[in-house]
């Protein structure tokens, strides 16, 4: 299905529509390569060459730095269009793009102090140039396994030494491992006599060949195999001021007020849901390449189920698109609840879409020679991904529905630790003082 059939293009800028068209021009190549990368659990390097050549690596970088200046909502629809052809490419593309989004959108926040903004300005100039001038690819490995990484200070740490810092720690599920130029390493600066704290969070661009950085572990997951999300070990990795991606503490005080930036894993799965529907329609019409032209539309039960799929897909896309197009810093409670609901709808809905596709198309569609089997496995991964797993979204939505925000932290719960990453209303006083 062409994107013009499921988006109201009158809401999109011409440059945005042009990028969607570009994805559809080389997207079929992504789909052709996807089976091999899934089988081998190998990284889609050729896809990234195409994305780099077409200018997608600088999609959200501000225009004054040579980028395209796309909004978060515009990026989300483009990420979903990539996911329609290859979920693993879309998911890893998000890791790169999110690194650029943090540099852009966190800098624009009203709660930065003048000193923070001055320091941040130089950092952006250095990091954006790597992408715009050199075509560098960034990865964004944050998870350390076992906990919501926004709930407590990041365990990976850095300490001051002559000329910079030394980083020590571990990162789990580091997508693009061995296939990016820089890893955006979020860590906590440690000081003697002081407990680790959120306000000491740092973010460094660590070069792929940095001494002390190693990639470990096997990579043989059930789905999203082309992400090559192996583990990173950092042992006395030296970084300097030139490697900083944001000033100390900015990560914690800005990300909580830009919750939409924590939902950017969902575009890949919105695209996977679309691919499940597209395959089903193609299969029932007898138009699947390499398969006999059997018309399966004659069965009323199959027609009814594909109608249910269309209904489900339309519901998902509507809430998801609107939530991302209204994305902005310091959102209202209603806007935050809508992005939480959109995250939940996509990550749960994509699994339902893939299951319905299997039920509708039948057993032959599950052969590994056809894409539905891979789509089904890929669809199972989204609901598990921090920081916005479906269980956490259920908790956030339920708490924000029945409690006032001032009362949430007083409620006893086994999941209280995860609520540290929940959005809170902006402190207007702090914004005024920062300015």
Secondary structure, DSSP 8 states (H G I E B T S, - for coil): --GGGTS-GGGS-HHHHHHHHHHHHHHHHHHHHHHHHHHHT---HHHHHHHHHTTGGGTTS-GGGTS----HHHHHHHHHHHHTT-HHHHHHHHHHHHHHHHHHHTTT-TT--HHHHHHHHHHHHHHHHHHHTT---EE-----SSS-TTTS--SSEEEEETTEEEEEEEEEEETTTTS-SEEEEEEEE--TTS---GGGEEEEEEETT-TTEEEES----SS-GGG--EEEEEEEEEE-GGGEEE-TTHHHHHHTT-GGGG-TTHHHHHHHHHHHHHHHHHHHTT--TTS-----TT-HHHHHHHHHHHHHHHHHHHHHHHHHHT--SS--HHHHHHHHHHHHHHHHHHHHHHHHHHHHH-GGGGSTTSTHHHHHHHHTTGGG-SSS-HHHHHHHHHHHHHS-HHHHTTS--TTGGGGGGS-----HHHHHHH-
